[in-house]
Amino acid sequence: MGLIKVQVVPQPLGLTPLTVPAIALALCLGCGTGYAQERPADLAMGLFVDATTLWGQYQALIEVTIGVIVFQSALITAFLIQFFRRKRAEGSLKSSEDRWRSVVENPIFGISFIDGEHRFIATNPTYQRMIGYTNEELRHLTPLDISVPGEREANEMLFKELRDGKRQHYEMVKQLRRKDGKLIWIELYVFAIPDAETKAQLMFEMMQDITDSKRSQDALEATRAELVRVARINSFGAMTASIAHEINQPLAAMVANANAAQRWLASAVPDLDEVRAALKRISADGHRAAELVQGIRAMFKNDGQKRVPVDVNQLAREVLALVQVALLDRRIAVYTELSAELPQVMADRVQLQQVIMNLVTNAIDAMESVADRPQILRVKSETGDGDVVVVAIEDSGIGIDPEKLDRLFDSFFTTKPHGMGMGLSICRSIIEAHNGRLWASPGTPYGSVFRFELPIRQDPPERRLPGLE
């Protein structure tokens, strides 16, 4: 049988992105199917024909396979990107947790978390070491339970304002009672933070033990106050000695002339001329003494030139700011009821501030020995009857002995162990020089109340010339 030669005319093969891989696959498949003995030209033509045939048969499968490979590659790439991002986030989170842990576990500041019911949630070891309680024991307590009487009301009010969103934070210097009963001084900072799970407001507290520095400060203040007191006494003593020396000279002359007059009258023949001369000298020495007194009074006399319109409410606020340290040290709660429409008065600003300072200081001293009730200072101002401004200083101290009430404003009368008995006397003199009035009364149910009133429209100050009366 003769061989029939068939001439294969190649057709144009459409090129696509998958054509080349398909031809390569077809060549691989054809390599083991009997082409090994063919001539290169025939082999190439045959492979080309087979590749075209295989591409037509397996195009869809090849495209799906390559698509799956591309999808899996993209998926693996996405997984790798997510994995590295997660590792980076975990590293950042761990670093943040390490920093937060170093803050909480610091050896200087006590840290505590408080819930909305004012109970401890957690505390750090420094806080527990400061007050002597364990973390489990503190879970059954509130900050008010370890606060001292007189500070609990202020703490509760500030906490409520913080919880209700009326303030963002507060800070204060206060005392805490340790488990063993000892008192420590702390500087406290409190602010609100949201709970990550419940979104509720938690209170974050940071405190520092300042007991040692507070004792040193108190000792320094006590020394300074004692030095001021001694300097005041020395100055007062020097002034008194000077006044006594100046007045003693005319008084001694008066006594000498009076004795001389008596001797002239006691003689057998009284010398009336000498007696008259002695009496004239006595009169002259008396006027001389009066002039000395007039000069001394002129040193302290207010002639009205320094009197300006004064806001009494502003003076009261300034005085309370000046004694703030003493109020905090003695845990005194301050309440002010200052009339918003209080008219101004014509007064010497410095002298009037001195009066308010003296009355407030006396109120603080009166509560020093009180331990069975809160120590409360109230400062009030209002417009009284008769066009006057009335200011009241109230305390919850030991009160005033009714038998001593009438002598309270006398010079050199004092109820303090180390008092000079001049403060209230000077205060009354200043108020009366302003055509006002100062008086005291018992408080209700305890303590005392000092009030003074000043006229709204001030008359010109009255001028008096002191002399012998």
Protein Blocks (a to p, Z undefined) as FASTA:
>chain_A
ZZdddddddddddddfklmmmmmmmmmmmmmnopmmpcfklmmmmmmmmmmmmmmmmmmm
mmmmmmmmmmmmmmmmmmmmmmmmmmmmmmmmmmmmmmmmmmmmpckbccddddfkopaf
bdcfklmmmnopafklmmmpcfklmpcehjlmmmmmmmmmmmnopafbdcdddddddfko
pacdddddddddddfklopacdddddddfklmmmmmmmmmmmmmmmmmmmmmmmmmmmmm
mmmmmmmmmmmmmmmmmmmmmmmmmpmbdcfklmmmmmmmmmmmmmmmmmmmmmmmmmmp
cehlmpccddfklmmmmmmmmmmmmmmmnopacdddddfklccddddfklmmmmmmmmmm
mmmmmmmmpckbccdddddddddehiiacdddddfbebjafklmmmmmpghiafbfkbgh
lmmmmmmmmmmmnopacddddddfedcdddddddfbdcdddddddddZZ
